[in-house]
Amino acid sequence: MNSVNPTATLIGFAPIENTNVHQQTPELVIASQDVLLQGLGLLFDLWDRTYSRVVPAPYKASIGQHYRHILEHFQCLTRGLRSREINYDARERNIRLETEVTFASTATCDVLRAIKNYSEETLAHPCRVVHSVSYGTTQPTSMESNLGREMAYCTGHAIHHYAIIRLICSELGIDVPAEFGFAPSTLKHMSTLNAD
């Protein structure tokens, strides 16, 4: 298992690796937890004013706007478990998530609590996904998927937005961890280049 994220220890949350092989936390859940804990670690270093500050072009966005977008995708995922429908178009677009660090931190912990007991069986649950992907029609696309596939999507989507958040942080003079905003495959590739 990965080393425990220091933020996880700080908030009293850490993925538990069970000794029973059939009840181990799936790798995908651990990856999602790690990504959410990276975001939570960043939040702990920010004040509301910095979190919500919109930087000028080319970004024209704030850390909070991107983080809200990430978190609301995960919220759609966790809500979709019961209904078996994940509707990414039904995000709340809650202004508090993009302006209040404490509110965003609490919402992140809520998602972490929701996913911590997901098993391989949970991840295999089929679901319908609703998402607008076309500019040419007002009707959203609807397709079959499963919870695991959508968790992988939300995790990769978060990393993509973390890369943008990393750039915004640079504009604001905020340091982020070296791996923040880099896909695991990119980090592996970079480590092989450094080994040569």
C-alpha positions in Angstrom: 0.0 0.0 0.0 1.1 3.6 -0.6 2.6 5.5 2.3 -0.1 7.4 4.3 -0.6 11.0 3.1 0.2 13.4 6.0 -3.1 15.2 5.5 -4.9 11.9 6.1 -3.2 11.6 9.4 -3.9 15.2 10.3 -7.7 14.7 9.8 -7.8 11.3 11.3 -8.5 9.6 8.0 -6.4 6.9 6.4 -7.2 4.0 4.1 -7.3 0.8 6.1 -5.7 -2.2 4.5 -7.6 -5.2 5.8 -5.8 -8.5 6.4 -8.7 -10.3 4.8 -7.8 -10.3 1.0 -11.5 -10.2 0.1 -12.0 -7.0 2.0 -8.9 -5.0 1.0 -9.5 -1.5 -0.2 -9.5 -1.5 -4.0 -6.5 0.2 -5.7 -8.9 2.5 -7.5 -10.4 3.7 -4.2 -7.0 4.3 -2.8 -6.0 6.3 -5.8 -9.2 8.5 -5.5 -8.5 8.9 -1.8 -4.9 10.0 -2.5 -6.1 12.6 -5.1 -8.7 14.0 -2.8 -6.2 14.1 0.1 -3.8 16.1 -2.2 -6.6 18.6 -2.7 -7.4 18.7 1.0 -3.7 19.3 1.8 -3.7 22.3 -0.5 -6.9 23.7 1.1 -5.2 23.5 4.5 -2.6 26.0 3.2 -5.1 28.6 1.9 -7.2 31.4 3.1 -10.6 32.1 1.6 -9.2 35.3 -0.1 -6.5 33.4 -1.9 -8.7 30.4 -2.6 -11.3 32.5 -4.3 -9.0 35.0 -6.0 -9.5 35.1 -9.8 -6.1 35.4 -11.6 -6.0 37.3 -14.9 -5.6 35.9 -18.4 -4.8 33.3 -19.6 -6.5 31.5 -16.6 -9.3 33.9 -15.7 -10.2 31.5 -12.9 -9.6 30.8 -9.2 -8.3 27.8 -7.4 -11.7 27.6 -5.8 -13.6 27.5 -9.2 -11.5 24.5 -10.4 -11.7 22.8 -7.0 -15.4 23.1 -6.9 -15.7 21.6 -10.4 -13.5 18.6 -9.3 -15.4 18.0 -6.1 -18.9 18.3 -7.6 -18.0 15.5 -10.1 -17.1 13.3 -7.1 -20.3 14.3 -5.4 -22.3 13.3 -8.5 -20.5 9.9 -8.4 -21.3 9.3 -4.7 -25.0 10.3 -5.2 -25.2 8.1 -8.2 -24.5 4.9 -6.2 -28.0 4.8 -4.8 -29.9 5.9 -7.9 -27.6 4.0 -10.4 -27.5 7.2 -12.4 -24.5 9.6 -12.4 -25.6 12.9 -13.9 -22.6 15.2 -14.3 -24.9 17.9 -15.7 -26.8 18.0 -12.3 -23.9 19.5 -10.4 -25.0 22.0 -7.8 -22.4 24.7 -8.8 -22.3 25.7 -5.2 -20.6 29.1 -4.8 -19.6 28.2 -1.3 -17.4 25.4 -2.6 -15.4 27.8 -4.6 -15.1 30.6 -2.1 -14.9 29.1 1.4 -12.0 26.9 2.3 -13.7 25.3 5.3 -16.8 24.5 3.4 -14.8 22.9 0.6 -12.7 21.0 3.1 -15.8 19.6 4.9 -17.3 18.6 1.5 -14.0 16.8 0.6 -14.1 14.9 3.9 -17.7 13.9 3.1 -16.7 12.4 -0.2 -13.8 10.6 1.4 -16.2 9.1 4.0 -18.6 8.1 1.2 -16.0 6.2 -0.8 -13.9 4.7 1.9 -15.9 1.5 2.1 -16.4 1.0 -1.6 -15.4 -2.6 -2.5 -14.7 -4.3 -5.8 -18.3 -5.3 -5.8 -19.4 -1.7 -5.3 -17.2 -0.5 -8.1 -18.7 -3.1 -10.5 -22.2 -1.7 -10.0 -23.7 -0.8 -13.4 -25.0 2.8 -13.8 -26.3 5.1 -16.4 -24.2 8.3 -17.0 -25.7 11.5 -18.2 -23.3 14.2 -19.4 -23.5 16.9 -22.0 -20.5 16.4 -24.4 -21.8 18.0 -27.6 -22.0 21.7 -28.5 -24.5 21.0 -31.3 -27.4 19.7 -29.2 -29.2 20.6 -26.0 -29.8 16.9 -25.1 -27.2 15.4 -22.9 -25.5 12.1 -23.8 -26.7 9.1 -21.8 -24.6 5.9 -21.7 -24.0 2.7 -19.7 -21.0 2.5 -17.4 -20.1 1.3 -14.0 -19.1 3.0 -10.7 -15.5 2.0 -11.1 -15.2 3.4 -14.5 -16.7 6.7 -13.3 -14.4 6.8 -10.3 -11.4 6.4 -12.6 -12.9 9.3 -14.7 -13.4 11.6 -11.7 -9.8 10.8 -10.5 -8.2 11.5 -13.8 -10.4 14.6 -14.3 -9.2 15.9 -10.9 -5.6 15.5 -11.8 -6.1 17.4 -15.0 -7.7 20.3 -13.1 -4.9 20.1 -10.4 -2.5 20.8 -13.3 -4.4 24.1 -13.9 -4.6 24.8 -10.2 -0.8 24.3 -10.0 -0.4 27.0 -12.6 -2.7 29.4 -10.8 -0.8 28.7 -7.5 2.4 29.6 -9.3 0.8 32.9 -10.3 -0.2 33.5 -6.7 3.2 32.5 -5.3 1.8 29.3 -3.6 4.0 26.3 -3.4 2.5 22.9 -4.1 4.0 19.4 -3.8 6.2 18.2 -6.7 3.6 15.6 -7.8 0.6 17.8 -7.6 -1.1 18.0 -11.0 0.9 15.2 -12.6 -0.7 11.9 -13.7 0.8 8.8 -12.1 2.0 7.6 -15.5 3.7 10.9 -16.1 5.5 10.7 -12.8 6.6 7.1 -13.6 7.9 8.2 -17.0 9.8 11.2 -15.5 11.4 8.9 -12.9 12.7 6.5 -15.7 14.1 9.6 -17.5 15.9 10.7 -14.3 17.2 7.2 -13.8 19.1 7.2 -17.1 
